[in-house]
Amino acid sequence: RAPLPAGDNPNCPFSSCGSQPDDRVLAVPVRALTFDLKTLDGLQPSNFVVKDGKSRLGICGVTHDRQPVSVGIVLDVSASMRGGLSDLAAIARAGVGRMLDTSQPGDEYFLEYVNDVATMQCGFGCDLQHIRDGLQVHRKGKTALIDGLLMALREMPKAHHANRALVVVSDGFDNRSVHKFKELERAYADSPVPLFLLVPAEYYGESDTYDEREARNS
């Protein structure tokens, strides 16, 4: 859709930008992050370059509007996450902890455990310290990962923000789920949400059984 004249554009905070009656002003949303995933504030027009072909366009100004997020954390706490050559649990804690370090007021989380069964430890509204404490857990049992993902998808409609995602921390090993992958596919198709999988790297030797290797690769 063509941009509106500055004075007639209700979504443009710079209605006084245009110096001529036919000047057109377009608001462009931009997400700016540092390399360590922290949001950048205090940006000025001089920090950006906008071009139409080879022609450089004028930038009226910059406003900052960070939207809060709703993030579901699915944490694999099965015995396979204890690791062999490396501490997978420690890697998982560090990864989720780094994400929580970037949290800002208004963000909300839930924490779900997955081992023999999937259990919701705390729903949306958990404080960050509760989440951090929940990362320190003894790993035991098998893995019902598909069941856990189904539970997480059913929890997401309770989110209070439009910006939402699921973060799944697991080695991908499922040997306990009651539900089938086809059920998970249908549930995801009905309620799609961005899904980020944090897989701690580990080397698996020849001592692994065929079933264990197949479960990880499926």
Number of C-alpha atoms within 10 A of each C-alpha: 3 7 13 16 19 23 18 12 16 11 12 18 17 19 16 11 18 15 9 9 9 11 13 18 25 17 16 7 10 9 9 12 11 8 7 10 12 14 14 12 12 8 13 12 13 9 8 9 10 12 9 7 7 7 8 10 11 12 17 16 13 19 14 12 10 11 12 17 20 22 22 24 21 26 26 28 26 25 16 22 30 16 19 12 10 14 14 21 26 15 18 22 19 13 15 19 15 13 14 16 12 11 16 14 8 12 20 22 23 25 23 24 24 26 26 21 17 24 16 16 14 16 16 18 14 14 13 17 10 13 20 14 10 16 20 12 11 11 17 16 15 21 27 23 31 25 24 27 20 20 17 23 19 13 16 21 11 10 20 16 15 10 14 20 20 21 19 24 26 24 24 21 22 23 18 16 18 11 14 11 15 10 13 18 13 12 15 15 10 10 11 13 14 10 13 12 13 17 15 19 13 14 8 12 9 7 7 9 9 9 10 15 14 12 13 12 11 9
